[in-house]
Amino acid sequence: MVKAIMHGCNGHMGQVITAICKEDENIEIVAGIDLNDSLPNDYPVYKSLAECDVKADVVIDFCNAKAVDALLDYCETTGTPVVLCTTGLSDEQLARVEEVSKNVAVLKSANMSLGINTLMDLLKKATDVFAVFDIEIVEKHHNQKLDAPSGTALALADAINEELDNSYVYKFDRSQERKKREKKEIGISAVRGGSIVGEHDVIFAGRDEVLTLSHTAYSKAIFAKGALEAAKFLAGKKPGMYSMTDVVDL
C-alpha cells in the first residue's frame, strides 16, 4: 500500500481526497499538513512539513503557491516524490520545480482529471488529421473563477500546437479588430457563470463539417481521483519530471 502525506489536507480538495482515499485499498494518507488543524481527520495533522516526522512514499499537494517553496525543499531533502497540484506558480518556482525533479520524482499537471489528459492525447491524433481545419477552444467555469482562460484550456492549446511545430498563435479576443480569421491561430474563449465546475470544447471547423471534442466535469472529485492515481503511479519512481500523460499511458 502506498503511504501519502496530504499537503493542504484541510482545504476543499484535501478533504475530498481524504474521503475518497478511505475507499481505496491501495493508498493511505498517513499524515496531513495544514495551518488550519481544527478539522477532525483519521491521521495526524501538522502545521508544517518541518514538524512532520511521519515517513511516506509520496506527497500529494493541493495547497497554495506560498507553501510550494518549503514543500520542494522538504521533498528534495527527504527524497519523497511529490504530486504537485498547486497552480499559479511563479517563473522562479517553476524553475525550482525543474531543478528538484533532477533529484526526486515530480508529477505536475495543469489538470489532474484522467478524462482531460486522455483528451489531450486524442487532440494530438485529431490534429494530425484536421490540421487544415480552423481550431477553436471554448471553456466554461463558475462565476468565482479568477483566471481566464483556464490553465486547462491553455494546456489543451499547447497539446495541439506541439503537433503543429508550435507555429500557431493564440487569439483571446477579436473585439478590437475587424479582419478575417488568420489561418495559423487557435482561438480561445472563456465563459464565466453560475456554478459550472468545468467544460472544455475543442472545435475543429472545416469546410462543410465540424468535429468537436468535449470534456465536462460535474464535480471536483474527478481531480481528487486523478491525484490519487498519480500518487500511486509516482511512488517509487526514479527522479524526473512526470505528467498525467504518463499515468494515462499505463
Salt bridges, closest charged atoms under 4 A:
ASP24 OD2 - LYS232 NZ 2.82
ASP37 OD2 - LYS47 NZ 3.74
ASP42 OD2 - LYS22 NZ 3.52
ASP61 OD1 - HIS7 ND1 2.75
ASP73 OD1 - ARG96 NH2 2.88
GLU76 OE1 - ARG96 NH2 2.73
GLU99 OE2 - ARG96 NH1 3.40
ASP121 OD2 - LYS125 NZ 3.69
ASP134 OD1 - ARG181 NH1 3.24
ASP134 OD1 - LYS183 NZ 3.63
GLU136 OE2 - ARG174 NH2 2.64
GLU136 OE2 - ARG181 NH2 2.99
GLU139 OE1 - HIS141 ND1 2.77
GLU139 OE1 - ARG192 NH1 2.79
ASP147 OD1 - LYS145 NZ 3.14
GLU177 OE2 - LYS171 NZ 2.70
GLU182 OE2 - LYS179 NZ 2.96
GLU185 OE2 - ARG174 NH1 2.55
GLU199 OE1 - LYS140 NZ 3.76
GLU229 OE2 - LYS232 NZ 2.90
